[in-house]
Each structure stands twice: as structure tokens, then as C-alpha cells.
Amino acid sequence: MTDQAVDTDGAARGAAAPPTSAAAGADGGRFVGRHRELKELRADIDRAGLDTLSGRKAPRARVLLIAGRPGSGRTALAEELARQLADAYPDGILRARLSDPDGTPVPTERTARELLDALAVPAPAGAGEDDLTATLRAALADRRALLLLDDVADIAAPPVATDADGTDAADEAEDTGAVLAAGAAAQVDPLLPDTPDCLVVAVSGGPLTGIPDVRPCTLGGLDTKAALDLLTRSAGSVRITVDPRSAESLVEACGGHPAALVIAGGWLAARPKAAVADLTKQVRELPEDGAADSGLARVFRQAYAGLPGPAARILRLLCLAPAGYVDPHTASALAGCSVSAARATLDDFVALGLLRAVDSPLPQYDVPGCLVPLLRELTEAQDRPGEVQLARARMLERTVRLLQSCRAVTEPGDSAARKKLAGLPRALRFPNPRAAAEWLRIRRPALLAAARLAVADGELDTLARRLMSALTRALAAHWGTEAAAPDLYGIHQLVLDVAERRDLPREQAAALLNLADLDARTGRTHEALARYRAALDCARAAGDPYATGRAMESVGGAYQELGDYPRAADWYGRALAEHQARDERAEAARLHGRIATAHTYAGRYGEALRNWSSAVAGHRKTGDLPARARALGELARVQEYAGRPEDCLRTCQEAVDLARQAADTRLLAALQLRLADTLDRLGDPAAARLHRAAAERMLGSELSGGSAEVAGPASMDGAPASAYEIRSASGRD
């Protein structure tokens, strides 16, 4: 009845478990009916295509199309077909939903990234649609897999033009269907594998005329026998057998619509004494509800009318659930009731066929996409806008608190965060970090959807900012910034959207810095440089000295990565002036090292020596022995480059003494190796062997390769080896 989030037979990180299809029965039992359609689809796989008839090898995967209205059992048919073909595609079944339950198309970039995650193929954070789809096609080139692309979106067509005499322009009206088909094809085409060994099964509301050689399998209602079978599963066989004519009339009233039949069966199951004829009569007697009236709408209205007031309100508000993902906390926050009461109500909805339980370690539910428009109509008619906004705010606030709890459980037991966690209600606490990490993994699609929903709302920007901050911290705490980089990139983009909309230059600067760091880390240095410059402008507008200095230093790092060392040194100098103006001695000493590194790369050894000497003096004043030893090590390196071996030897020995005082074993070993290399060049191999042996004893086999460089110019100055990643934004950002 609705469609699935991306998943594979071997579940990927954060992928939602595929929900049970209504057409397969509310209890997820044996597939019902559609034998003719299955036979046609299987025959279509082996049918000779246009390329085969012309004598050419098919360049792309065969595409099978299952077309039908939401709730018609189109997803169930696709799943059954995939189940039957699973053995023929040993590399697994990939599933992706191409539109949200409310009909909003999912960006191709997001779909491609989720499919790559399912394949365990890494994709750089912030990569564009073209790069991601190309990576996906390359990953599938040597695989034999089946792609189930569910709920392909129908892109809305423009309004029909009207001629001057008041008549509709017939040519534009005729083109409406073509526009819809072209929009749907535009979603599918970039995802098609460039190999005939893969198969694509697309589920849509209409044709895919933009993709050649695709014949749709169009679904109507179930045949009477299959429909009665589906009805029997929920309602039981006795009432259906006793009154077959009424049962057939009910099937007719439902139009053979699988989703309507599941709800009808749930209604009967909840009323053991009700006759099938009673439900049939009530459905037929319902007043017409305009153009949207259908068997599904009538049965749904009948089922909704029988709900108690609190349950009816919960059901209506489920249309606000992010991307249709529901759990007891979501329902509890939306309705303002307890978590236990919400879970009991959700389970009742599953029994009534109004909701679908998801196979998951946590209680999770899926809102049928065919019911979302009906629920939204009820919400608009029966709830005031202020009440709806309050319900959405409660849901987002609950999500923020759960994320804060998820992160706090990773903190030490005596930390302020853990003490605050202990004061939260039991339902909002996680027993241990492992349980919190599992919750974060399972709820990840819903959490990301909640962030997008909060930003799109436009009236809850304060909550949106808190939500994205809490989500960022939770992901970093449990997965680390590297593993979570793709998700973090999207979150920082959302933060930037809110900051620009609210004209918050300080937050714009922070978001731009974070995005630029991720761009730089993945090799998009030019894009990173542009964002660092934009961040600098925003930081200056906000009067934020920290962000200003960080942006200047990052601009210098980007120029250094691009090989423009004079500009890199110039921008490092500007950042240095900012730190000196605030008397930040440790930062100033570090910046002297970065300036010296840029001059070293440029071959300007005199400037490099002066700046390394300043760095050494700065670290001496701050009392940082390891940093001072590293700076002396780099000073020795530049002295060697400048042709001053005796000075290099003295400086190296001083650095070794400081590292020994600091008890920094790895640094001491690196400096011992550097000292050994210097002694070799000065013609003292015996002393060199002694220092090299000492280093190898300290670090064992890790350094057994001899005099390999342990630290290069960009790492001995205390900065990361990636020149553009200086440090993360402070808590203020």
C-alpha cells in the first residue's frame, strides 16, 4: 500500500526495514491474487527488446513497470515478483522509495546515496547528483542485482492554458500526461544500471514514456476470489462463508481495492457480532464526498467514524509524521498523551488496517501513503492551524530531547550531561550507549526527515536549529565525524538555509565553515575556498572574532592545498594578527608554524626559519613542551634544507631533550629518526645507528621500516595533515 525506504537483503546502516504491503495482507501473509500480472511481468523479462531485435546488445538494465494508484497493491506485486526472482539475482535486492508519503519527490542525490550505502560503497560527503549516480552505475556494473524503485513520483503538470474565447487549449491538455510521464522518467533514468545483468522494477502511478522499451503492467482492483481471500484474512472465514453475496457486494463497494479491503476486514475483526451486510450497507449509504470519493475513501471514513475521539485525533495527526515514519514517541508527542497509551493505540490501528507495523527491533510503524491525503483532509477540517502547529512543535521538541539523551549517555558517568540525563523521565532515557546507538541507527531516516520537515515549515526555526544541533552532536558522538560526514553535510546545508532565512550571519559563518571543511576533506578545494571566503564575510558582519580568525586560517589552508604558497602565508599572517590582537599566545605560536610551513614549501627558507623561531619562542612562553619540541624539529628540517647541517644537529638534539622531558614516546621516536638522518649526512653512521635503534625500541615494529618520515611539514606544526581542517567550531557556533 505504501512504499519502502532504501534497504537490501543485508540491511544497511540506518535503512528502515521494508514494511508489509497491504495487498499481501495486513499480517504479512501469503501473497494474494495477481497471477496473470505476475505471469506477464516474468514473460516481459525474457521478451526481446528493441536492441535485441536490431542485433545490438542491450546497453542498460531491463525496466519493468507496475502502474497503479496508491493502495492498489502495486508495491505488494513488486515485492512478490522480487521474491520470486531473488535466486536469479545473487547480488541482492535494492529497494528505494522515490517519493515521500505526501507525494513529495525524493531528490535523486539522496536516493543514489542511500543505494550506495546499501551496497556498502563509500561516497564522499557533498558529492553532486551526477557524481553519485555515476558511482552507483559503476558499482552495479559488475553485479547482478534487482532494483525495486517504489513510488516513482508524478511531477505535477502546469495548469492548462485557456484560449481567448474561453475554451481550453486542447494541445496543452493532451500534453499533460506526457509531462507527468517525463517527470517520472527523470527520477528513474539516472538510477538505471548500465548493464543488462541487472533488472529494475519500477512502481508508479503512470507510464515512463521517457525510458524506451518499457511496457506498463497496469493494476486495477483484485478479482473477486482474491479480494474475498484478502477480506477473509482479517475478518475470518465464518461471516464470509455464511453470507457470500454480501461479501461480494462489499468487494464491489470497495472497488476491489486492496487497501480498502484490508481496512474493511479490520473493521469487521474489531466487531465480531457485526454482519458483512451491515458494513456493506453503511459504506454504500455514506454521502458522496466530491471528486475524491472512492471505495477506499468510503471505507476509511466508515472506519474513522467508529474510532473514539482521542484515537481519531492521533490518527489524524499521523499525517504530520516525518516521511510517514511513526513510533510511540512520535504519536505520544503529536497527541500529547503517554507513550504507553500511544503504543497501544498504534497497535489498534495496525489491527484495523489503518497502519502497518514495521519489522524492527524497536516498535515502528508506517503510515500508508494512500491514507495520507485523507488524513490531511481530516486534519484541515477538524483541527485549528494553531493546534496543528503546536502538535508539530511537540513532536520536534520530543525528538530534540531524545537526541540529547542519546548523546548524553556516551558522556562519563560524573559529567553534567549524565546528571541532567538522570533527571529525565524514564521513557526518554537510554539504558546504555549501545541501546542509544541502535536507536539512532534505526531511527536515522526519520530523524533526518524530521530535520528537513522542521526547516521546510519555516515557522519553527528555533526548534529546527535545536534539532539539527542535537542531531549533529548525536551522530558525531556515536559514529564519529568521518562516518557521519554525508549526513552532517546535509544537516549543515539545512542550518545554512535557516540562517539565511533568518538573517543570522554568525550561524551562516558556522555552517559555511563546516560545509567548507567537508568539501576540502573530499578534495573539492576550490568549492571549499569559495565557502571559506563567504564564511569570512559573514563572520565579519556578525563581529565574531573566533569565526573570523578561523575563516582566515582556513582560506590560507585552501591556498596551501592548491599550491599557492605566497597567498597561503599571507592569509595565515592575517589570522595571526587576529590572534595576537586578542593575546592568544598558543594560537599565535601555531600560526607562526603554519606560516613557516608555507614558506618552506615555497623554498623561502629565511622566512621559514624566522617563523619557526617565533613559534618556538611562543611555545616556550606557554610552557607547551611537546609543541615546542615539534617546532624545533621542523626548525631543524628547514636548517638542513638551507644547508646548515651543524645548526640542524644542535636543534635536533635540543628537540629530543624536550620530547624526553615531555614523555611523548611517539614524538621522541620521530625526532630520534630525524637526528639519525642528520648524523648520517654529517658522516657519523655509528651514532646514527644508535639513535635509530633507540627509536625502533620505543615503537617496536611500527618503525621497523627504517628512516621513513614520521611527520611532514604540515603535521609537526601541531595542525592536522590536511591543511584546510584547522579545528571544529566551538560550542558557541
VENMORA-V405990 format. One record per residue. N is the residue number from 0. RES is the residue in three letters. OMEGA is omega as a letter, one per 40 degrees, with the letter a starting at -180 (* if undefined). Layout:
BEGIN
[[N | RES | OMEGA] [N | RES | OMEGA]]
END
This chain:
BEGIN
[[0 | MET | i] [1 | THR | a] [2 | ASP | a] [3 | GLN | i] [4 | ALA | a] [5 | VAL | i] [6 | ASP | i] [7 | THR | i] [8 | ASP | i] [9 | GLY | a] [10 | ALA | i] [11 | ALA | i] [12 | ARG | i] [13 | GLY | a] [14 | ALA | i] [15 | ALA | i] [16 | ALA | a] [17 | PRO | a] [18 | PRO | i] [19 | THR | a] [20 | SER | a] [21 | ALA | a] [22 | ALA | i] [23 | ALA | a] [24 | GLY | a] [25 | ALA | a] [26 | ASP | i] [27 | GLY | a] [28 | GLY | a] [29 | ARG | i] [30 | PHE | a] [31 | VAL | i] [32 | GLY | i] [33 | ARG | a] [34 | HIS | a] [35 | ARG | a] [36 | GLU | i] [37 | LEU | i] [38 | LYS | i] [39 | GLU | a] [40 | LEU | i] [41 | ARG | i] [42 | ALA | a] [43 | ASP | i] [44 | ILE | a] [45 | ASP | a] [46 | ARG | i] [47 | ALA | i] [48 | GLY | a] [49 | LEU | i] [50 | ASP | i] [51 | THR | i] [52 | LEU | a] [53 | SER | i] [54 | GLY | i] [55 | ARG | i] [56 | LYS | a] [57 | ALA | a] [58 | PRO | a] [59 | ARG | a] [60 | ALA | i] [61 | ARG | a] [62 | VAL | i] [63 | LEU | a] [64 | LEU | i] [65 | ILE | a] [66 | ALA | i] [67 | GLY | i] [68 | ARG | i] [69 | PRO | a] [70 | GLY | a] [71 | SER | a] [72 | GLY | a] [73 | ARG | i] [74 | THR | i] [75 | ALA | i] [76 | LEU | i] [77 | ALA | i] [78 | GLU | i] [79 | GLU | i] [80 | LEU | i] [81 | ALA | i] [82 | ARG | a] [83 | GLN | a] [84 | LEU | a] [85 | ALA | a] [86 | ASP | a] [87 | ALA | a] [88 | TYR | a] [89 | PRO | a] [90 | ASP | i] [91 | GLY | a] [92 | ILE | i] [93 | LEU | a] [94 | ARG | i] [95 | ALA | i] [96 | ARG | a] [97 | LEU | i] [98 | SER | i] [99 | ASP | a] [100 | PRO | i] [101 | ASP | i] [102 | GLY | i] [103 | THR | i] [104 | PRO | i] [105 | VAL | i] [106 | PRO | a] [107 | THR | i] [108 | GLU | a] [109 | ARG | i] [110 | THR | a] [111 | ALA | a] [112 | ARG | a] [113 | GLU | i] [114 | LEU | i] [115 | LEU | i] [116 | ASP | i] [117 | ALA | i] [118 | LEU | a] [119 | ALA | i] [120 | VAL | a] [121 | PRO | i] [122 | ALA | a] [123 | PRO | i] [124 | ALA | i] [125 | GLY | i] [126 | ALA | a] [127 | GLY | a] [128 | GLU | a] [129 | ASP | i] [130 | ASP | a] [131 | LEU | i] [132 | THR | i] [133 | ALA | i] [134 | THR | i] [135 | LEU | i] [136 | ARG | i] [137 | ALA | i] [138 | ALA | a] [139 | LEU | a] [140 | ALA | a] [141 | ASP | i] [142 | ARG | i] [143 | ARG | a] [144 | ALA | i] [145 | LEU | i] [146 | LEU | i] [147 | LEU | a] [148 | LEU | a] [149 | ASP | i] [150 | ASP | i] [151 | VAL | a] [152 | ALA | i] [153 | ASP | a] [154 | ILE | a] [155 | ALA | i] [156 | ALA | i] [157 | PRO | a] [158 | PRO | a] [159 | VAL | a] [160 | ALA | a] [161 | THR | i] [162 | ASP | a] [163 | ALA | a] [164 | ASP | i] [165 | GLY | i] [166 | THR | i] [167 | ASP | i] [168 | ALA | a] [169 | ALA | a] [170 | ASP | i] [171 | GLU | i] [172 | ALA | i] [173 | GLU | a] [174 | ASP | a] [175 | THR | i] [176 | GLY | i] [177 | ALA | i] [178 | VAL | i] [179 | LEU | a] [180 | ALA | i] [181 | ALA | i] [182 | GLY | i] [183 | ALA | a] [184 | ALA | a] [185 | ALA | i] [186 | GLN | a] [187 | VAL | a] [188 | ASP | a] [189 | PRO | a] [190 | LEU | a] [191 | LEU | i] [192 | PRO | i] [193 | ASP | i] [194 | THR | i] [195 | PRO | i] [196 | ASP | i] [197 | CYS | i] [198 | LEU | i] [199 | VAL | i] [200 | VAL | a] [201 | ALA | i] [202 | VAL | a] [203 | SER | i] [204 | GLY | a] [205 | GLY | a] [206 | PRO | i] [207 | LEU | a] [208 | THR | i] [209 | GLY | i] [210 | ILE | a] [211 | PRO | i] [212 | ASP | i] [213 | VAL | i] [214 | ARG | a] [215 | PRO | i] [216 | CYS | a] [217 | THR | a] [218 | LEU | i] [219 | GLY | i] [220 | GLY | i] [221 | LEU | i] [222 | ASP | a] [223 | THR | a] [224 | LYS | i] [225 | ALA | i] [226 | ALA | i] [227 | LEU | i] [228 | ASP | a] [229 | LEU | i] [230 | LEU | a] [231 | THR | a] [232 | ARG | a] [233 | SER | a] [234 | ALA | a] [235 | GLY | a] [236 | SER | a] [237 | VAL | a] [238 | ARG | i] [239 | ILE | a] [240 | THR | a] [241 | VAL | a] [242 | ASP | a] [243 | PRO | a] [244 | ARG | i] [245 | SER | i] [246 | ALA | i] [247 | GLU | i] [248 | SER | i] [249 | LEU | i] [250 | VAL | i] [251 | GLU | i] [252 | ALA | i] [253 | CYS | a] [254 | GLY | a] [255 | GLY | a] [256 | HIS | a] [257 | PRO | a] [258 | ALA | i] [259 | ALA | i] [260 | LEU | i] [261 | VAL | i] [262 | ILE | i] [263 | ALA | i] [264 | GLY | i] [265 | GLY | i] [266 | TRP | i] [267 | LEU | a] [268 | ALA | a] [269 | ALA | a] [270 | ARG | a] [271 | PRO | a] [272 | LYS | a] [273 | ALA | i] [274 | ALA | i] [275 | VAL | a] [276 | ALA | i] [277 | ASP | a] [278 | LEU | a] [279 | THR | a] [280 | LYS | a] [281 | GLN | i] [282 | VAL | a] [283 | ARG | a] [284 | GLU | i] [285 | LEU | i] [286 | PRO | i] [287 | GLU | a] [288 | ASP | i] [289 | GLY | a] [290 | ALA | a] [291 | ALA | a] [292 | ASP | i] [293 | SER | i] [294 | GLY | i] [295 | LEU | a] [296 | ALA | a] [297 | ARG | a] [298 | VAL | i] [299 | PHE | i] [300 | ARG | i] [301 | GLN | i] [302 | ALA | a] [303 | TYR | a] [304 | ALA | a] [305 | GLY | a] [306 | LEU | i] [307 | PRO | a] [308 | GLY | i] [309 | PRO | i] [310 | ALA | i] [311 | ALA | i] [312 | ARG | i] [313 | ILE | a] [314 | LEU | i] [315 | ARG | a] [316 | LEU | i] [317 | LEU | i] [318 | CYS | i] [319 | LEU | a] [320 | ALA | a] [321 | PRO | i] [322 | ALA | i] [323 | GLY | i] [324 | TYR | a] [325 | VAL | i] [326 | ASP | a] [327 | PRO | i] [328 | HIS | i] [329 | THR | a] [330 | ALA | i] [331 | SER | a] [332 | ALA | a] [333 | LEU | a] [334 | ALA | a] [335 | GLY | i] [336 | CYS | a] [337 | SER | a] [338 | VAL | a] [339 | SER | i] [340 | ALA | i] [341 | ALA | a] [342 | ARG | i] [343 | ALA | i] [344 | THR | i] [345 | LEU | i] [346 | ASP | i] [347 | ASP | i] [348 | PHE | i] [349 | VAL | i] [350 | ALA | i] [351 | LEU | a] [352 | GLY | a] [353 | LEU | a] [354 | LEU | a] [355 | ARG | i] [356 | ALA | i] [357 | VAL | i] [358 | ASP | a] [359 | SER | i] [360 | PRO | i] [361 | LEU | i] [362 | PRO | i] [363 | GLN | a] [364 | TYR | a] [365 | ASP | i] [366 | VAL | i] [367 | PRO | a] [368 | GLY | a] [369 | CYS | i] [370 | LEU | a] [371 | VAL | i] [372 | PRO | i] [373 | LEU | i] [374 | LEU | a] [375 | ARG | i] [376 | GLU | i] [377 | LEU | i] [378 | THR | a] [379 | GLU | a] [380 | ALA | a] [381 | GLN | a] [382 | ASP | i] [383 | ARG | a] [384 | PRO | i] [385 | GLY | i] [386 | GLU | i] [387 | VAL | i] [388 | GLN | i] [389 | LEU | i] [390 | ALA | i] [391 | ARG | i] [392 | ALA | i] [393 | ARG | i] [394 | MET | i] [395 | LEU | i] [396 | GLU | i] [397 | ARG | i] [398 | THR | i] [399 | VAL | a] [400 | ARG | i] [401 | LEU | i] [402 | LEU | i] [403 | GLN | i] [404 | SER | i] [405 | CYS | i] [406 | ARG | a] [407 | ALA | a] [408 | VAL | i] [409 | THR | a] [410 | GLU | i] [411 | PRO | a] [412 | GLY | a] [413 | ASP | a] [414 | SER | i] [415 | ALA | a] [416 | ALA | i] [417 | ARG | i] [418 | LYS | i] [419 | LYS | i] [420 | LEU | a] [421 | ALA | a] [422 | GLY | a] [423 | LEU | i] [424 | PRO | a] [425 | ARG | a] [426 | ALA | a] [427 | LEU | a] [428 | ARG | i] [429 | PHE | a] [430 | PRO | a] [431 | ASN | a] [432 | PRO | a] [433 | ARG | i] [434 | ALA | i] [435 | ALA | i] [436 | ALA | i] [437 | GLU | i] [438 | TRP | a] [439 | LEU | i] [440 | ARG | a] [441 | ILE | a] [442 | ARG | a] [443 | ARG | i] [444 | PRO | i] [445 | ALA | a] [446 | LEU | i] [447 | LEU | i] [448 | ALA | i] [449 | ALA | i] [450 | ALA | i] [451 | ARG | i] [452 | LEU | a] [453 | ALA | a] [454 | VAL | a] [455 | ALA | a] [456 | ASP | i] [457 | GLY | a] [458 | GLU | a] [459 | LEU | a] [460 | ASP | i] [461 | THR | i] [462 | LEU | i] [463 | ALA | a] [464 | ARG | i] [465 | ARG | a] [466 | LEU | a] [467 | MET | i] [468 | SER | a] [469 | ALA | i] [470 | LEU | i] [471 | THR | a] [472 | ARG | a] [473 | ALA | i] [474 | LEU | a] [475 | ALA | a] [476 | ALA | a] [477 | HIS | a] [478 | TRP | a] [479 | GLY | a] [480 | THR | a] [481 | GLU | a] [482 | ALA | a] [483 | ALA | a] [484 | ALA | i] [485 | PRO | i] [486 | ASP | a] [487 | LEU | i] [488 | TYR | i] [489 | GLY | i] [490 | ILE | i] [491 | HIS | i] [492 | GLN | i] [493 | LEU | i] [494 | VAL | i] [495 | LEU | i] [496 | ASP | a] [497 | VAL | a] [498 | ALA | i] [499 | GLU | a] [500 | ARG | a] [501 | ARG | a] [502 | ASP | i] [503 | LEU | a] [504 | PRO | a] [505 | ARG | i] [506 | GLU | i] [507 | GLN | a] [508 | ALA | a] [509 | ALA | a] [510 | ALA | i] [511 | LEU | i] [512 | LEU | a] [513 | ASN | i] [514 | LEU | i] [515 | ALA | i] [516 | ASP | i] [517 | LEU | i] [518 | ASP | a] [519 | ALA | a] [520 | ARG | a] [521 | THR | i] [522 | GLY | i] [523 | ARG | a] [524 | THR | i] [525 | HIS | i] [526 | GLU | i] [527 | ALA | a] [528 | LEU | i] [529 | ALA | a] [530 | ARG | i] [531 | TYR | i] [532 | ARG | i] [533 | ALA | i] [534 | ALA | i] [535 | LEU | i] [536 | ASP | a] [537 | CYS | i] [538 | ALA | i] [539 | ARG | i] [540 | ALA | a] [541 | ALA | a] [542 | GLY | a] [543 | ASP | a] [544 | PRO | a] [545 | TYR | a] [546 | ALA | i] [547 | THR | i] [548 | GLY | a] [549 | ARG | i] [550 | ALA | i] [551 | MET | i] [552 | GLU | i] [553 | SER | i] [554 | VAL | i] [555 | GLY | i] [556 | GLY | i] [557 | ALA | i] [558 | TYR | i] [559 | GLN | i] [560 | GLU | i] [561 | LEU | i] [562 | GLY | i] [563 | ASP | a] [564 | TYR | i] [565 | PRO | i] [566 | ARG | i] [567 | ALA | i] [568 | ALA | a] [569 | ASP | a] [570 | TRP | i] [571 | TYR | i] [572 | GLY | i] [573 | ARG | i] [574 | ALA | i] [575 | LEU | i] [576 | ALA | i] [577 | GLU | a] [578 | HIS | i] [579 | GLN | i] [580 | ALA | i] [581 | ARG | i] [582 | ASP | i] [583 | GLU | a] [584 | ARG | a] [585 | ALA | i] [586 | GLU | i] [587 | ALA | i] [588 | ALA | i] [589 | ARG | i] [590 | LEU | i] [591 | HIS | i] [592 | GLY | i] [593 | ARG | i] [594 | ILE | i] [595 | ALA | i] [596 | THR | i] [597 | ALA | i] [598 | HIS | i] [599 | THR | i] [600 | TYR | a] [601 | ALA | a] [602 | GLY | i] [603 | ARG | a] [604 | TYR | i] [605 | GLY | i] [606 | GLU | a] [607 | ALA | i] [608 | LEU | a] [609 | ARG | a] [610 | ASN | i] [611 | TRP | i] [612 | SER | i] [613 | SER | i] [614 | ALA | i] [615 | VAL | a] [616 | ALA | i] [617 | GLY | i] [618 | HIS | i] [619 | ARG | a] [620 | LYS | i] [621 | THR | i] [622 | GLY | a] [623 | ASP | a] [624 | LEU | i] [625 | PRO | i] [626 | ALA | i] [627 | ARG | i] [628 | ALA | i] [629 | ARG | i] [630 | ALA | i] [631 | LEU | i] [632 | GLY | i] [633 | GLU | i] [634 | LEU | i] [635 | ALA | i] [636 | ARG | a] [637 | VAL | i] [638 | GLN | i] [639 | GLU | i] [640 | TYR | a] [641 | ALA | i] [642 | GLY | i] [643 | ARG | a] [644 | PRO | a] [645 | GLU | i] [646 | ASP | i] [647 | CYS | a] [648 | LEU | a] [649 | ARG | a] [650 | THR | i] [651 | CYS | a] [652 | GLN | i] [653 | GLU | i] [654 | ALA | i] [655 | VAL | i] [656 | ASP | i] [657 | LEU | i] [658 | ALA | i] [659 | ARG | i] [660 | GLN | a] [661 | ALA | a] [662 | ALA | i] [663 | ASP | a] [664 | THR | a] [665 | ARG | i] [666 | LEU | i] [667 | LEU | i] [668 | ALA | i] [669 | ALA | a] [670 | LEU | i] [671 | GLN | i] [672 | LEU | i] [673 | ARG | i] [674 | LEU | i] [675 | ALA | i] [676 | ASP | i] [677 | THR | i] [678 | LEU | i] [679 | ASP | a] [680 | ARG | i] [681 | LEU | i] [682 | GLY | i] [683 | ASP | a] [684 | PRO | a] [685 | ALA | i] [686 | ALA | i] [687 | ALA | a] [688 | ARG | i] [689 | LEU | i] [690 | HIS | i] [691 | ARG | i] [692 | ALA | i] [693 | ALA | i] [694 | ALA | a] [695 | GLU | i] [696 | ARG | a] [697 | MET | a] [698 | LEU | i] [699 | GLY | a] [700 | SER | a] [701 | GLU | a] [702 | LEU | a] [703 | SER | i] [704 | GLY | i] [705 | GLY | a] [706 | SER | i] [707 | ALA | a] [708 | GLU | i] [709 | VAL | a] [710 | ALA | i] [711 | GLY | a] [712 | PRO | a] [713 | ALA | a] [714 | SER | a] [715 | MET | a] [716 | ASP | i] [717 | GLY | i] [718 | ALA | i] [719 | PRO | a] [720 | ALA | i] [721 | SER | a] [722 | ALA | a] [723 | TYR | a] [724 | GLU | a] [725 | ILE | i] [726 | ARG | a] [727 | SER | i] [728 | ALA | a] [729 | SER | i] [730 | GLY | i] [731 | ARG | a] [732 | ASP | *]]
END
